[in-house]
Amino acid sequence: MTATHFQSARRNMVEYQIRCCKVLEPAILDLIESMPREDFVPEHVRSLAYMEGHVPLPCNQEMFSPLQEASIMQKLQLQGHERVLEIGTGTGFLTTMLAMLSAEVVSCEIHEELAKQAAANIADHGVTNAKVLHINAMDPEAMADSSDLKQAFDVIVLGAAVREIPEHLLALLKDGGQIMAFVGENPVLSLIHKRKIGQAWKTTKIFETLLQNVEGLPERREFVF
């Protein structure tokens, strides 16, 4: 496909996958329409970059769907001053857009190959306020040991399905902060938004969806009697 074909596909994606599903924030739509999604997918699947659904990535991973990405950004309503923690960098597409809307992004990726690729992709698009860590974000000890994660975050985006949000991640959120997560057990999974207000949480369900399960969770020990 040529650059013109990709531009047309990107415009159609915004109109027929995103805008029609009530993502209407002009700044979000403009950002998505200007961001070459095809640059963040492997060469052999570039023709799938704008399909409705999940594009396959290396390490048996997948991108968010365009609607999932757009819905996350619209709900967060980033103002440009936020410090954002992303769990699951992939190839850095959402990371790049989050960085363009916030002050700083720290993104955690369990697969070294993807972490390196994402860092290169982010740099290639002129973004300097995003850092990719090769780390298992589901490991509380590894997260506690990282010097990049000592300061609390205004926003957390958890980019894989979990039965419940791990406590060590919730603890990284500032008072008044917000978290987007895919919670449940496939095929019954919801994108939810949680805001921390003192010791309480305000939770909003955005929509039901599908996404791969998170990797790196500690194994449960089974007792045999």
N, C-alpha and C positions, 0 to 999 in steps of 0.2 A: 504494500500500500504506500502511496505517496503522502507527503506532508499535507497536501490538500485533502486527500481522502481521510486522514486522521483528524484533521480539523473539522471536517463535516461530521464524522462519527462522534466527535466530542460534543459538538453542538446538538446533535440528535440525542445523545445520552442525557444532556441537561434537560432538554425539552420533554423527552418521553419516558425517562426513568426517574428523574429527580423532581423537576418542577411539578409534574402531574401528581406527585405524592406529597404535596403540601410543604416542600422545602422551597421557600419563596424569598429568603433573605438575599437581596441583590448582591451584597458583597461576597457571600458564599458562592452564589451561582457564577459570578464573574471570575472568582479565583479558580473554581473547578474548570470553567470553560477555557481558561488561559493556561492550565497546567497540562503539559503533554504526558498523559498517563502511559502512553506507549514506551516512554523512556525508562519506565520502572518495571517492565516485564521482560522475561527472556525473549531473545530474538525469534525463536521458533514459535512463540505464541503471541507475537505482537498484534496479529490480526484479531485476537480475542480481547484486546485491551479495553474495548468499550462495550463489551457484551453485558447483558443483564445477568448478574450472577457473580461467581467467584472465579478469578483467573488463577490457574495453577502457577506456583512458584517453586524454586529449588527446595530441597530438604522436605519434600512432601507437604509444603505449606500452600497457602492460598491468600490472595488479596481479599480485603473487604469488598463487598459489592459497592457500586457507586452510591446507591441509596443509603447504605449503612454509613459510608464516609460522610456524605452530605448531612445526614440526620445528626450525627455526632457533633459536627461543627456548628450546625444551626442551634442545637440545644445548649451547647456550652456558652454561646454568645461571648466569645473572647474579646477583651477590650484592648489587648496589646501589652498589658503589664504582668500577665500571669507567668508563673513557673509551672511547666507541665511535665508530668511523668507519663510516658507511654510504655505499656507492656506489650511487646510483640512488634518489632520494627518492620518485619518483612523486608521489602526492598526500599522502604523509606518514603513511599508516596504520601501517606497520611502524615507522617512525621514532617515532611517538607511543608505541607499546607498548615499544619499546626504551628510550625515555627514562624511562618509568615504572618500569623495572627496573634502571636504571643511574644513575650520577652525572651523566654528560654524553654527549650525542650530537652529533657533527658530521656532517652529511649533505650529499653532493655530488650535484647534479643538473645535467645538461648542458642541459636545456631551460628557458629563463627562465620561460615560462608556468607550467610545473609547479612550478618552485622557488617562485614567488610564491604559487601556490595552496596548496602544501604548508605554507609558513610560516603562512599564514592558518588553515589547518585545524588545525595543531598548536597555535597560540595559542588558537583557539576551544575547544579541549578542555583548557585550563588548564595546558598543559605549558610550562615556562619554562626547561628545561635542555637544549633541542635547538636547534641552529642550522643553517639551510639555506644552503648556498653554491651560487651559480650558477657552475659550473666544470666543465670537462672533466677528469674524474678520470683519464682515460687519457693525459693530456698531462703527462709528468714535470715539465716546466718550469713549467707553470701551478700544479701542486701544490706544487712547491718554493718558489714565490713567495708562497704564501698564508700569512699570519701565523697563521691558525687551525690550520695543519697542521704547525707546528714541533715540537710536543710529541708523543712517541710514544703509541700507543694500546694499550689492553688487548685490544680486540676490533675486528675489521674484518668487515663484512658486504658482500660483493660481489654486488649484485643484478642481474646480467645474465650471460649465458653467455660464457665466455672459453675459448680453447684452452688457455691456461696463465695463471696469475696473474702480472700484471706485477711485475717486480722492484721498481719504485719504490713499489708498495703494500706488498709484503712488508717493505720496509725501514722502514715506518712502524709496525711491530708491536714491542711490547716483548718482551723475553725472558720466556717463559712465557705470552705472549699467544696468542690464538686467532683463526682466520679461517674464515668460512663462505663458500663460493664454488660456483658452478655451472660445472663444468669439463668440456670435451669439445667436440664439434662435432655440432650437431643433425643427426639425431634421437638420437644417442648421447651423452647428457649426464648427468652425475652431480652431485648435491649432495654436497660433501665438507666435512669439518672438518679443519683443520690446526692443530696446536699447535706453537709455536716453543720448542725446548728447546736453549739454547745455539746451536750452529751446525747442529743437526739439526732435523728436522721429523717429528712423528708425524701420520700422515694416516689418516683414517677415512672410508670411503664410507658415506653415509647411505642413499640410494636413487637409482635412475635416474629422470629426469624430463625435462620440456621447459621452455624459457624462451627469450625473445628474446635474440639476440646483442647483446653490448655495442656501444655507439656510441662514436665518437670516437677509435678506434685510429688511429695514424699509418699512412699509406698505405705499402705496400711498394713500393720502387723495383725495377722490372724492367730488367735490362740486355739490350740488343739488340746482337747481334754481327753 
